[in-house]
Amino acid sequence: MGPMEIKLFVAKTVPANEVKLIEEQVCLSKQLYFDRPDTNWEMTSPIYVALIDRDNSEGAVELENLYCNYILEHHPTGWSNGKCGPYGGQGCQTSGKCLFTDDSGKVGGSCICSNFRSDGFYLYRNMSHEMPRHEKGYRSTALHELFHVYQLSSIADPSISKDAEYRLMGKRMGNSSVDVPWWMEGTATYLAHYFYDQQPGAVANSLYDEMRRYLTTDYNGSGLGPIPDQYKNAGKPLTEFTFQEPDKTVAYRISAWFVAFLVDQVGIDKIFEFYAGLEEAGSFETQFLATFGKSHTAFLGDFDAFLEKPYEEKMAIIPS
């Protein structure tokens, strides 16, 4: 199996047990996602992990300074793309509030905030969770974000345009130039919960409870009604939900259910097979059909019919 270069940048007020937790999740992600026969190793790292205390924006600004100095030294060509330097955003040069905080000083959320193809590295920014109450969320968020690295590493062509990459990834569908979360986020969300649930020490029934919550509640206290009802009432296909709210909340959760539905039929390894052959296939649709045996639209039609089934039948496909 290939080597991966991982470097942690840790804000001063992030406690040692949380650093250890993230190290464990990075190792686990390598085993689960990358230690497979078709991994595109030269595209997988370095991964720089910035651990930021959600309650300390000063520490985040300080860490950003350290991080950007490191990038300037080791990736001078990725410096501007890595959101450091004069291109980081208005005012961030003077205030230092740029990459790890927003202009108001609020600490940034967890994301994969840079791409190997444009920058020569991945940045995984990790905002701390409240411990020990949200340890599960801490662990599954890391599994979610690092699956994005796996997805991105499946495309090697350095000359591919952003638009072509997004189309290959299913992040833009048809002739639309609007980014949509359904596939990239649906797979990352479901797989993170699926694999977290399998670990010794996981909260009991965590996958089952998470998927039940997506099915029976509005998820975030919006008062807009259960997520599946919001999906149906929107009157558009899952592939047209955007990253803007209220679309985003619905898209992430219904897409996770779509992936659960798919995995129940074809098995979890098929998701990795999809990515392993994606670049060679040359189009999202070609590879979807080749891997899963049906077009994404046919599968989505089956899935919409599945959502009409009684609650118990839906929950029966979730491993418990």
VEXSE-205028 format. One record per residue (C-alpha): residue in one letter; x, y, z. Coordinates in nm, 4 decimals. Each point is the difference from the previous one (the first is absolute). Example, Ala and Ser with C-alpha at 12.3 -4.5 7.8 and 13.67 -1.06 7.14 Angstrom:
% residues 2
<site type="A" u="1.2300" v="-0.4500" w="0.7800"/>
<site type="S" u="0.1370" v="0.3440" w="-0.0660"/>
% end
This chain:
% residues 320
<site type="M" u="0.0000" v="0.0000" w="0.0000"/>
<site type="G" u="0.1198" v="0.3500" w="-0.0724"/>
<site type="P" u="0.1427" v="0.2500" w="0.2436"/>
<site type="M" u="-0.1961" v="0.3115" w="0.0908"/>
<site type="E" u="0.1500" v="0.3223" w="0.1194"/>
<site type="I" u="-0.2108" v="0.1572" w="0.2752"/>
<site type="K" u="0.0958" v="0.3092" w="0.1969"/>
<site type="L" u="-0.1980" v="0.1457" w="0.2875"/>
<site type="F" u="-0.0216" v="0.3694" w="0.0861"/>
<site type="V" u="-0.1517" v="0.0303" w="0.3458"/>
<site type="A" u="-0.1400" v="0.3136" w="0.1629"/>
<site type="K" u="0.1359" v="0.0516" w="0.3533"/>
<site type="T" u="-0.3293" v="-0.0568" w="0.1801"/>
<site type="V" u="-0.0921" v="-0.3308" w="-0.1698"/>
<site type="P" u="0.0531" v="-0.2652" w="0.2713"/>
<site type="A" u="0.2255" v="-0.3024" w="-0.0518"/>
<site type="N" u="-0.2868" v="-0.2522" w="0.0137"/>
<site type="E" u="-0.1671" v="0.1748" w="-0.2960"/>
<site type="V" u="0.3246" v="-0.0013" w="-0.1994"/>
<site type="K" u="0.0243" v="-0.3732" w="0.0689"/>
<site type="L" u="-0.3606" v="-0.0502" w="-0.1100"/>
<site type="I" u="0.0684" v="0.1650" w="-0.3366"/>
<site type="E" u="0.3220" v="-0.1985" w="-0.0458"/>
<site type="E" u="-0.2002" v="-0.3188" w="0.0590"/>
<site type="Q" u="-0.2629" v="0.1031" w="-0.2550"/>
<site type="V" u="0.2630" v="0.0857" w="-0.2619"/>
<site type="C" u="0.1577" v="-0.3455" w="0.0459"/>
<site type="L" u="-0.3418" v="-0.1634" w="-0.0123"/>
<site type="S" u="-0.0898" v="0.1883" w="-0.3204"/>
<site type="K" u="0.3233" v="-0.1147" w="-0.1622"/>
<site type="Q" u="-0.0898" v="-0.3625" w="0.0796"/>
<site type="L" u="-0.3640" v="0.0292" w="-0.1038"/>
<site type="Y" u="0.0299" v="0.2148" w="-0.3114"/>
<site type="F" u="0.3525" v="-0.0018" w="-0.1340"/>
<site type="D" u="0.1440" v="-0.3434" w="0.0786"/>
<site type="R" u="-0.1700" v="-0.1476" w="-0.3049"/>
<site type="P" u="0.1509" v="-0.1395" w="-0.3193"/>
<site type="D" u="-0.0965" v="0.2849" w="-0.2344"/>
<site type="T" u="0.0938" v="0.3021" w="0.2105"/>
<site type="N" u="0.1671" v="0.2758" w="-0.1960"/>
<site type="W" u="0.2810" v="0.0451" w="0.2568"/>
<site type="E" u="0.1828" v="0.2889" w="-0.1624"/>
<site type="M" u="-0.3167" v="0.2104" w="0.0294"/>
<site type="T" u="-0.0787" v="-0.0767" w="0.3664"/>
<site type="S" u="0.2374" v="0.2206" w="0.1967"/>
<site type="P" u="0.1403" v="0.2082" w="0.1588"/>
<site type="I" u="-0.3012" v="0.0647" w="0.2188"/>
<site type="Y" u="0.0404" v="0.2917" w="0.2379"/>
<site type="V" u="-0.2377" v="-0.0149" w="0.2927"/>
<site type="A" u="-0.0752" v="0.3241" w="0.1837"/>
<site type="L" u="-0.1567" v="-0.0639" w="0.3409"/>
<site type="I" u="-0.1844" v="0.3097" w="0.1121"/>
<site type="D" u="-0.1715" v="0.0708" w="0.3313"/>
<site type="R" u="-0.3553" v="0.1086" w="-0.0797"/>
<site type="D" u="0.0031" v="0.2403" w="0.2984"/>
<site type="N" u="0.3299" v="0.1721" w="-0.0705"/>
<site type="S" u="0.0235" v="0.2110" w="-0.3138"/>
<site type="E" u="0.3255" v="0.1604" w="0.1158"/>
<site type="G" u="0.1602" v="-0.3441" w="0.0068"/>
<site type="A" u="-0.1369" v="-0.0653" w="-0.3499"/>
<site type="V" u="0.1556" v="0.3220" w="-0.1382"/>
<site type="E" u="0.3319" v="-0.0906" w="0.1647"/>
<site type="L" u="-0.0124" v="-0.3506" w="-0.1474"/>
<site type="E" u="-0.0809" v="0.1366" w="-0.3433"/>
<site type="N" u="0.3167" v="0.2070" w="0.0116"/>
<site type="L" u="0.2068" v="-0.3109" w="0.0793"/>
<site type="Y" u="-0.1769" v="-0.2020" w="-0.2679"/>
<site type="C" u="0.0396" v="0.2650" w="-0.2703"/>
<site type="N" u="0.3707" v="0.0419" w="0.0763"/>
<site type="Y" u="0.0404" v="-0.3763" w="-0.0398"/>
<site type="I" u="-0.1884" v="0.0014" w="-0.3325"/>
<site type="L" u="0.2041" v="0.2943" w="-0.1289"/>
<site type="E" u="0.3195" v="-0.1905" w="0.0764"/>
<site type="H" u="-0.1030" v="-0.3470" w="-0.1223"/>
<site type="H" u="-0.2564" v="0.0769" w="-0.2714"/>
<site type="P" u="0.0833" v="0.3428" w="-0.1406"/>
<site type="T" u="-0.2158" v="-0.0681" w="-0.3082"/>
<site type="G" u="-0.2924" v="-0.1217" w="0.2120"/>
<site type="W" u="0.0270" v="0.2990" w="0.2323"/>
<site type="S" u="-0.2588" v="0.2209" w="-0.1688"/>
<site type="N" u="-0.2286" v="-0.2922" w="-0.0824"/>
<site type="G" u="0.0320" v="-0.1292" w="0.3559"/>
<site type="K" u="-0.1955" v="0.3096" w="0.1090"/>
<site type="C" u="0.3122" v="0.1514" w="0.1494"/>
<site type="G" u="0.1647" v="0.3132" w="-0.1297"/>
<site type="P" u="-0.1566" v="0.2941" w="-0.1794"/>
<site type="Y" u="-0.2687" v="-0.2202" w="-0.1577"/>
<site type="G" u="-0.1448" v="-0.1195" w="0.3284"/>
<site type="G" u="-0.2832" v="0.2496" w="-0.0013"/>
<site type="Q" u="-0.0552" v="0.3662" w="0.0639"/>
<site type="G" u="0.1639" v="0.1362" w="0.3107"/>
<site type="C" u="0.1445" v="-0.3296" w="0.1082"/>
<site type="Q" u="0.3528" v="0.1265" w="-0.0559"/>
<site type="T" u="-0.0381" v="0.2703" w="0.2592"/>
<site type="S" u="-0.2269" v="-0.1734" w="0.2518"/>
<site type="G" u="0.1290" v="-0.3571" w="-0.0335"/>
<site type="K" u="-0.3671" v="-0.1029" w="-0.0107"/>
<site type="C" u="-0.0054" v="-0.1869" w="-0.3216"/>
<site type="L" u="0.0097" v="-0.3741" w="-0.0124"/>
<site type="F" u="-0.0714" v="-0.1328" w="0.3498"/>
<site type="T" u="-0.2449" v="0.2746" w="0.1031"/>
<site type="D" u="-0.2460" v="0.2217" w="-0.1851"/>
<site type="D" u="0.0150" v="0.3805" w="-0.0058"/>
<site type="S" u="-0.2013" v="0.0230" w="0.3211"/>
<site type="G" u="0.2548" v="-0.2262" w="0.1725"/>
<site type="K" u="-0.2302" v="-0.3011" w="0.0139"/>
<site type="V" u="0.1946" v="-0.3273" w="-0.0208"/>
<site type="G" u="-0.0494" v="-0.1850" w="-0.3301"/>
<site type="G" u="-0.1770" v="-0.3369" w="-0.0170"/>
<site type="S" u="0.1484" v="-0.3327" w="-0.1063"/>
<site type="C" u="0.0765" v="-0.0430" w="-0.3700"/>
<site type="I" u="0.2478" v="-0.1184" w="-0.2576"/>
<site type="C" u="0.1021" v="0.3518" w="-0.0922"/>
<site type="S" u="0.2613" v="-0.0634" w="-0.2656"/>
<site type="N" u="0.0535" v="-0.2433" w="-0.2812"/>
<site type="F" u="0.3209" v="-0.1861" w="-0.0882"/>
<site type="R" u="-0.0488" v="0.0644" w="-0.3710"/>
<site type="S" u="0.0095" v="0.3780" w="0.0296"/>
<site type="D" u="0.2081" v="0.0402" w="0.3168"/>
<site type="G" u="0.2266" v="-0.3056" w="0.0290"/>
<site type="F" u="-0.1592" v="-0.0948" w="0.3349"/>
<site type="Y" u="-0.3313" v="-0.0418" w="0.1812"/>
<site type="L" u="-0.0939" v="0.2152" w="0.2948"/>
<site type="Y" u="-0.2392" v="-0.1650" w="0.2425"/>
<site type="R" u="-0.1252" v="0.2713" w="0.2350"/>
<site type="N" u="-0.1549" v="-0.1535" w="0.3092"/>
<site type="M" u="-0.2068" v="0.2047" w="0.2423"/>
<site type="S" u="-0.0079" v="-0.1533" w="0.3479"/>
<site type="H" u="-0.3178" v="-0.1602" w="0.1372"/>
<site type="E" u="-0.1284" v="0.0281" w="0.3533"/>
<site type="M" u="0.1462" v="-0.2934" w="0.1927"/>
<site type="P" u="-0.0912" v="-0.2503" w="0.1221"/>
<site type="R" u="-0.3605" v="0.0650" w="-0.1025"/>
<site type="H" u="0.0709" v="0.0175" w="-0.3726"/>
<site type="E" u="0.2828" v="-0.2505" w="-0.0327"/>
<site type="K" u="-0.2058" v="-0.2002" w="-0.2500"/>
<site type="G" u="-0.0426" v="0.3094" w="-0.2188"/>
<site type="Y" u="0.3699" v="0.0784" w="0.0316"/>
<site type="R" u="0.0924" v="-0.3457" w="-0.1257"/>
<site type="S" u="-0.2584" v="-0.0265" w="-0.2774"/>
<site type="T" u="0.0787" v="0.3516" w="-0.1296"/>
<site type="A" u="0.3634" v="-0.1051" w="-0.0483"/>
<site type="L" u="-0.1099" v="-0.3140" w="-0.1862"/>
<site type="H" u="-0.2272" v="0.2177" w="-0.2170"/>
<site type="E" u="0.2673" v="0.2555" w="-0.0892"/>
<site type="L" u="0.2698" v="-0.2566" w="-0.0709"/>
<site type="F" u="-0.2343" v="-0.1863" w="-0.2342"/>
<site type="H" u="-0.0011" v="0.3234" w="-0.2031"/>
<site type="V" u="0.3787" v="-0.0341" w="-0.0328"/>
<site type="Y" u="-0.0525" v="-0.3551" w="-0.1265"/>
<site type="Q" u="-0.2550" v="0.1262" w="-0.2560"/>
<site type="L" u="0.2258" v="0.2799" w="-0.1222"/>
<site type="S" u="0.3066" v="-0.2251" w="-0.0212"/>
<site type="S" u="-0.1747" v="-0.2188" w="-0.2582"/>
<site type="I" u="0.0624" v="0.2614" w="-0.2718"/>
<site type="A" u="0.3649" v="0.0278" w="-0.1061"/>
<site type="D" u="-0.0076" v="0.2155" w="-0.3160"/>
<site type="P" u="0.1736" v="0.3250" w="0.0989"/>
<site type="S" u="-0.1474" v="0.1896" w="-0.2960"/>
<site type="I" u="-0.3671" v="-0.0735" w="0.0759"/>
<site type="S" u="-0.2100" v="0.3139" w="0.0387"/>
<site type="K" u="-0.1994" v="0.0602" w="0.3160"/>
<site type="D" u="-0.3250" v="-0.0328" w="-0.1928"/>
<site type="A" u="0.1054" v="-0.3333" w="-0.1560"/>
<site type="E" u="0.1140" v="-0.1282" w="0.3401"/>
<site type="Y" u="-0.3308" v="0.0962" w="0.1605"/>
<site type="R" u="-0.1943" v="-0.1727" w="-0.2799"/>
<site type="L" u="0.2062" v="-0.3151" w="0.0409"/>
<site type="M" u="-0.0660" v="0.0118" w="0.3753"/>
<site type="G" u="-0.3758" v="0.0456" w="-0.0392"/>
<site type="K" u="0.0256" v="0.3433" w="0.1605"/>
<site type="R" u="-0.1443" v="0.1566" w="-0.3166"/>
<site type="M" u="-0.2686" v="-0.1873" w="-0.1892"/>
<site type="G" u="-0.1320" v="0.0356" w="-0.3547"/>
<site type="N" u="0.0873" v="0.3360" w="-0.1537"/>
<site type="S" u="-0.0433" v="0.1912" w="0.3254"/>
<site type="S" u="0.2915" v="0.1936" w="0.1485"/>
<site type="V" u="-0.1574" v="-0.0098" w="0.3489"/>
<site type="D" u="0.1840" v="-0.2119" w="0.2605"/>
<site type="V" u="-0.2136" v="-0.2756" w="0.1521"/>
<site type="P" u="0.0807" v="-0.2143" w="0.3052"/>
<site type="W" u="-0.2007" v="-0.3158" w="-0.0706"/>
<site type="W" u="0.2772" v="-0.2461" w="-0.0904"/>
<site type="M" u="0.3213" v="0.1363" w="0.1533"/>
<site type="E" u="-0.1693" v="0.0866" w="0.3274"/>
<site type="G" u="-0.2463" v="-0.2896" w="0.0059"/>
<site type="T" u="0.2813" v="-0.2558" w="-0.0227"/>
<site type="A" u="0.2217" v="0.1864" w="0.2499"/>
<site type="T" u="-0.2872" v="0.0369" w="0.2480"/>
<site type="Y" u="-0.1211" v="-0.3588" w="-0.0151"/>
<site type="L" u="0.3440" v="-0.1619" w="-0.0072"/>
<site type="A" u="0.1197" v="0.2081" w="0.2955"/>
<site type="H" u="-0.2924" v="-0.1204" w="0.2140"/>
<site type="Y" u="0.0164" v="-0.3538" w="-0.1390"/>
<site type="F" u="0.3679" v="-0.0427" w="0.0842"/>
<site type="Y" u="-0.0157" v="0.1878" w="0.3311"/>
<site type="D" u="-0.2744" v="-0.2400" w="0.1083"/>
<site type="Q" u="0.2280" v="-0.3000" w="-0.0591"/>
<site type="Q" u="0.2785" v="0.1168" w="0.2302"/>
<site type="P" u="0.0533" v="-0.1404" w="0.3474"/>
<site type="G" u="-0.1035" v="0.2734" w="0.2417"/>
<site type="A" u="-0.2579" v="0.1504" w="-0.2369"/>
<site type="V" u="-0.3235" v="0.1218" w="0.1545"/>
<site type="A" u="-0.2455" v="-0.2929" w="-0.0176"/>
<site type="N" u="-0.2417" v="0.0089" w="-0.2961"/>
<site type="S" u="0.1517" v="0.3247" w="-0.1237"/>
<site type="L" u="-0.0565" v="-0.0656" w="-0.3724"/>
<site type="Y" u="-0.3570" v="-0.1150" w="0.0609"/>
<site type="D" u="-0.0799" v="0.2993" w="0.2194"/>
<site type="E" u="0.1604" v="0.2461" w="-0.2425"/>
<site type="M" u="-0.1943" v="-0.1335" w="-0.2985"/>
<site type="R" u="-0.3221" v="-0.0064" w="0.2015"/>
<site type="R" u="0.0550" v="0.3654" w="0.0882"/>
<site type="Y" u="0.0388" v="0.0855" w="-0.3716"/>
<site type="L" u="-0.3256" v="-0.1814" w="-0.0714"/>
<site type="T" u="-0.2217" v="0.1235" w="0.2804"/>
<site type="T" u="0.1107" v="0.3527" w="0.0994"/>
<site type="D" u="0.0859" v="0.3353" w="-0.1594"/>
<site type="Y" u="0.3572" v="-0.0737" w="0.1191"/>
<site type="N" u="0.0955" v="0.3536" w="0.1014"/>
<site type="G" u="-0.3029" v="0.1451" w="0.1764"/>
<site type="S" u="-0.1054" v="0.2023" w="-0.3055"/>
<site type="G" u="-0.3668" v="-0.0843" w="0.0585"/>
<site type="L" u="-0.0382" v="-0.0790" w="-0.3719"/>
<site type="G" u="-0.1227" v="-0.3546" w="0.0644"/>
<site type="P" u="0.1670" v="-0.3410" w="-0.0406"/>
<site type="I" u="0.2838" v="-0.0044" w="-0.2536"/>
<site type="P" u="-0.1718" v="-0.2466" w="-0.2399"/>
<site type="D" u="-0.3075" v="0.2243" w="-0.0112"/>
<site type="Q" u="0.2170" v="0.3018" w="-0.0773"/>
<site type="Y" u="0.1620" v="-0.2008" w="-0.2787"/>
<site type="K" u="-0.3334" v="-0.1035" w="-0.1527"/>
<site type="N" u="-0.1555" v="0.3445" w="0.0355"/>
<site type="A" u="0.2916" v="0.1635" w="-0.1817"/>
<site type="G" u="-0.1194" v="-0.1790" w="-0.3146"/>
<site type="K" u="0.3409" v="-0.0410" w="-0.1610"/>
<site type="P" u="0.2509" v="-0.2827" w="-0.0399"/>
<site type="L" u="0.2671" v="-0.0568" w="0.2643"/>
<site type="T" u="0.2646" v="0.0937" w="-0.2584"/>
<site type="E" u="-0.1348" v="0.3575" w="-0.0105"/>
<site type="F" u="0.0238" v="0.0816" w="0.3712"/>
<site type="T" u="0.2759" v="0.2561" w="0.0561"/>
<site type="F" u="0.2445" v="0.0865" w="0.2788"/>
<site type="Q" u="-0.2271" v="0.2891" w="0.1053"/>
<site type="E" u="-0.2446" v="-0.0418" w="0.2890"/>
<site type="P" u="-0.2601" v="-0.1394" w="0.0359"/>
<site type="D" u="0.1117" v="-0.2228" w="-0.2909"/>
<site type="K" u="0.3286" v="-0.0916" w="0.1632"/>
<site type="T" u="-0.1382" v="-0.1578" w="0.3187"/>
<site type="V" u="-0.2471" v="-0.2058" w="-0.2032"/>
<site type="A" u="0.2534" v="-0.0993" w="-0.2658"/>
<site type="Y" u="0.2633" v="-0.1312" w="0.2428"/>
<site type="R" u="-0.2521" v="-0.2141" w="0.1919"/>
<site type="I" u="-0.2099" v="-0.1321" w="-0.2903"/>
<site type="S" u="0.3188" v="-0.0693" w="-0.1969"/>
<site type="A" u="0.1353" v="-0.1996" w="0.2942"/>
<site type="W" u="-0.3210" v="-0.2031" w="-0.0167"/>
<site type="F" u="0.0450" v="-0.0419" w="-0.3756"/>
<site type="V" u="0.3510" v="-0.1392" w="0.0592"/>
<site type="A" u="-0.1356" v="-0.2312" w="0.2731"/>
<site type="F" u="-0.2576" v="-0.1227" w="-0.2536"/>
<site type="L" u="0.2710" v="-0.0533" w="-0.2627"/>
<site type="V" u="0.2391" v="-0.1740" w="0.2423"/>
<site type="D" u="-0.2792" v="-0.2300" w="0.1172"/>
<site type="Q" u="-0.0280" v="-0.1236" w="-0.3595"/>
<site type="V" u="0.3606" v="-0.0054" w="-0.1213"/>
<site type="G" u="0.2222" v="-0.0010" w="0.3125"/>
<site type="I" u="0.2333" v="0.2656" w="0.1394"/>
<site type="D" u="0.3052" v="-0.0995" w="-0.2076"/>
<site type="K" u="-0.1772" v="0.1064" w="-0.3189"/>
<site type="I" u="0.0299" v="0.3633" w="0.1134"/>
<site type="F" u="0.3795" v="-0.0376" w="-0.0011"/>
<site type="E" u="-0.0141" v="-0.1841" w="-0.3328"/>
<site type="F" u="-0.1904" v="0.2971" w="-0.1417"/>
<site type="Y" u="0.2806" v="0.2389" w="0.0903"/>
<site type="A" u="0.2781" v="-0.2379" w="-0.1037"/>
<site type="G" u="-0.1243" v="-0.0042" w="-0.3611"/>
<site type="L" u="-0.1467" v="0.3499" w="-0.0223"/>
<site type="E" u="0.2812" v="0.1844" w="-0.1791"/>
<site type="E" u="0.0473" v="-0.2781" w="-0.2537"/>
<site type="A" u="-0.3754" v="-0.0156" w="-0.0688"/>
<site type="G" u="0.0127" v="0.3703" w="-0.0843"/>
<site type="S" u="-0.3520" v="0.0864" w="0.1141"/>
<site type="F" u="-0.2011" v="-0.0257" w="0.3181"/>
<site type="E" u="-0.2975" v="-0.1618" w="-0.1743"/>
<site type="T" u="0.2086" v="-0.2580" w="-0.1866"/>
<site type="Q" u="0.1697" v="-0.1079" w="0.3209"/>
<site type="F" u="-0.3213" v="0.0019" w="0.2031"/>
<site type="L" u="-0.1674" v="-0.2307" w="-0.2499"/>
<site type="A" u="0.3075" v="-0.2246" w="-0.0275"/>
<site type="T" u="0.0419" v="-0.0321" w="0.3779"/>
<site type="F" u="-0.3574" v="-0.0178" w="0.1242"/>
<site type="G" u="-0.1760" v="-0.1551" w="-0.3012"/>
<site type="K" u="-0.2539" v="0.2815" w="-0.0457"/>
<site type="S" u="0.0112" v="0.3683" w="-0.0815"/>
<site type="H" u="-0.0122" v="0.2423" w="0.2915"/>
<site type="T" u="-0.3435" v="0.1179" w="-0.1166"/>
<site type="A" u="-0.1362" v="-0.3574" w="0.0025"/>
<site type="F" u="0.1430" v="-0.0550" w="0.3483"/>
<site type="L" u="-0.1444" v="0.3298" w="0.1217"/>
<site type="G" u="-0.3406" v="-0.1027" w="-0.1363"/>
<site type="D" u="0.0209" v="-0.3272" w="0.1944"/>
<site type="F" u="0.1103" v="0.1941" w="0.3065"/>
<site type="D" u="-0.2947" v="0.2431" w="-0.0184"/>
<site type="A" u="-0.2326" v="-0.3010" w="-0.0087"/>
<site type="F" u="0.1872" v="-0.1507" w="0.2960"/>
<site type="L" u="-0.0574" v="0.3200" w="0.2019"/>
<site type="E" u="-0.3759" v="-0.0597" w="-0.0303"/>
<site type="K" u="0.0292" v="-0.3316" w="0.1866"/>
<site type="P" u="-0.0953" v="-0.0382" w="0.3675"/>
<site type="Y" u="0.2498" v="0.1233" w="0.2594"/>
<site type="E" u="0.0973" v="-0.3530" w="0.1164"/>
<site type="E" u="0.0814" v="-0.1101" w="-0.3557"/>
<site type="K" u="0.2248" v="0.3000" w="-0.0511"/>
<site type="M" u="0.1845" v="-0.0473" w="0.3294"/>
<site type="A" u="0.0453" v="-0.3716" w="-0.0783"/>
<site type="I" u="0.2753" v="0.0788" w="-0.2535"/>
<site type="I" u="0.2174" v="0.1695" w="0.2651"/>
<site type="P" u="0.2538" v="-0.2416" w="0.1527"/>
<site type="S" u="-0.0541" v="-0.0158" w="0.3760"/>
% end
